[in-house]
Amino acid sequence: MSKEIVSVDNLTKIYPGGVKGADGVTFTVRKGEVFGLIGPNGAGKTTVLRIIATILQPSSGKVTVAGYDVVKEADMVRKMISYLPEDAGAYKYLTGLEFMKFIARLYSFKESDIEKIVREGIQVSGLGERLKDKIKSYSKGMLRRLLVARTLMVNPMLAILDEPTSGLDVINAMQIRNTIKSYTRERGVTILMSSHNMLEVEYLCDRIGIIYRGRMLAIGEPRELKELYGAQNLEEVFVKLIESASY
């Protein structure tokens, strides 16, 4: 459990105009854990995830996945990860099942492997007969469940989930949380996710990093952070850290 899958060391990302999306961020993600990056909108969560996913390049610092540098060895990193952006979509004129088969064929040419990946996706999605329907008929919650299944069904070493339940109602959000939790327990997949939902973070994450204005303010287990800051819940921890960082 102590082996590091992700190592982020003094990561900085400066956008045009001098805006810092990440400002000296440092943390690690251990094998088999669910690590949550939490913070308000614009805190830098998505910037960090996109750099780890090899979509953005850092301005400085070093990031590795399973020992591979995300800049110098990006091709190797991409073979190990599966990334779900917050604003991800799917081909609306395909059925859910056709979409899964399409994704599976990106990972293997062997029919037996493709069938195995799709079977996994069917189970993870929990969409049942609705997978035979066109994606354009799906609710937002159903689409997100399909996309979470697409991300996990390929059994990546690291799954990166950016706000996996953003904008969903309570029932769909809970279904996705339960899917993530049960999948990590059964498969041992390492998950790095972002969220601003404190209830979700406390339910899902083994450890969390609280990020604000591109800087990492605290890292630890939810229980440890609540004890350290004398808080009843993570919302109180979050507010105390943000207030102290604002002065």
URPE-V70234 format. One line per field, one symbol per residue. phi: phi as a letter, one per 30 degrees, with the letter a starting at -180 (. if undefined). psi: psi as a letter, one per 20 degrees, with the letter a starting at -180 (. if undefined). A space follows every 50 residues. Layout:
phi: ???
psi: ???
This chain:
phi: .ddddbbcbhdbbcdejidcdbbidbabbdeicccccbldeidjededdd dddidccddajbbbbhicddcdbedddddccbbcddcdbbddccdedddd dddeddcacdddddddddeddddddidhddddcdddcdddddddddddde ddddhddbcccchdceicdeddddddddddddddddciddbcbcaccddd dddccdbbbccahicdcabldeddddddchcdadddeeddddddddd
psi: iippgppoolppoprpijpohpnkpprqpqpjroppoqrrpjhjghgghh ghjjhqpqhrrppqokippighlhhgghiirppoqhkqaroijqrhghgg hgghiiiqiphhgghgggggggghhjichiiiqqhiiqrhggghhghggh hhijlqhppooomhjpjqrgghghggghggghghghikpppoqqqjohgg ghhhpgqqppqpkjqohqprqggghgghjlqhrhggggggggghii.
